[in-house]
């Protein structure tokens, strides 16, 4: 994708919400997975990628964002560190 200006970048940056399809791929679940299974998958993926265990802060923020998208939580503003 060619960079065509700030609007394109801001729409595709890491701070924006990912789609439910992307979120389900990140957590390894289906889009229709029940909330308790989403939380369980989030925990498994986060344990493997937590920054305190040598994982990346970027990945941790994307994993948390994926959980929020699948659980239907909306954020006002950007709480991401990136």
Legacy VTK file of the C-alpha trace (Angstrom):
# vtk DataFile Version 3.0
C-alpha trace
ASCII
DATASET POLYDATA
POINTS 82 float
0.000 0.000 0.000
1.433 3.329 -1.001
1.596 6.121 1.540
-0.741 8.838 0.329
-0.983 11.076 3.352
-1.783 11.287 7.026
-5.376 10.060 6.643
-4.178 6.763 5.174
-1.574 6.332 7.886
-3.929 7.142 10.743
-6.539 4.725 9.434
-3.994 1.888 9.205
-1.828 2.605 12.222
-1.473 0.240 15.155
-3.619 2.443 17.391
-6.794 1.882 15.417
-9.119 -0.968 16.162
-8.557 -4.107 14.197
-11.455 -5.932 12.590
-13.108 -8.856 14.314
-11.536 -11.136 11.705
-8.050 -9.870 12.529
-8.807 -10.116 16.229
-9.930 -13.722 15.906
-6.759 -14.583 13.977
-4.572 -12.971 16.652
-6.223 -14.958 19.446
-6.713 -18.139 17.420
-10.483 -18.328 17.899
-13.559 -17.895 15.713
-15.407 -14.597 15.570
-18.444 -16.251 17.184
-16.508 -17.636 20.171
-18.224 -17.120 23.557
-16.693 -14.468 25.865
-15.302 -16.986 28.374
-13.386 -18.793 25.601
-12.099 -15.458 24.261
-10.733 -14.610 27.721
-9.121 -18.061 27.973
-7.492 -17.701 24.541
-6.336 -14.172 25.446
-4.697 -15.470 28.602
-2.844 -18.239 26.750
-1.551 -15.910 24.041
-0.658 -13.186 26.544
1.316 -15.572 28.781
3.423 -16.540 25.774
3.959 -12.923 24.636
3.955 -10.863 27.832
6.627 -8.135 27.953
7.781 -9.266 31.418
8.532 -12.691 29.941
10.578 -11.305 27.060
7.681 -10.524 24.734
7.030 -7.315 22.892
5.003 -4.378 24.229
3.603 -3.945 20.713
2.352 -7.537 20.570
0.866 -7.263 24.055
-1.089 -4.157 23.048
-2.355 -5.863 19.872
-3.404 -8.957 21.871
-5.301 -6.780 24.352
-6.898 -4.855 21.501
-8.002 -8.121 19.865
-9.625 -9.250 23.113
-11.461 -5.921 23.431
-12.728 -6.123 19.847
-14.050 -9.666 20.277
-15.669 -8.834 23.608
-17.325 -5.761 22.103
-15.586 -3.260 24.365
-15.146 0.156 22.828
-12.444 2.563 23.859
-12.809 6.316 23.810
-9.510 7.617 22.615
-6.304 5.724 22.213
-4.971 3.908 25.258
-2.311 2.101 23.248
1.301 2.804 24.013
2.003 2.811 20.284
LINES 1 83
82 0 1 2 3 4 5 6 7 8 9 10 11 12 13 14 15 16 17 18 19 20 21 22 23 24 25 26 27 28 29 30 31 32 33 34 35 36 37 38 39 40 41 42 43 44 45 46 47 48 49 50 51 52 53 54 55 56 57 58 59 60 61 62 63 64 65 66 67 68 69 70 71 72 73 74 75 76 77 78 79 80 81
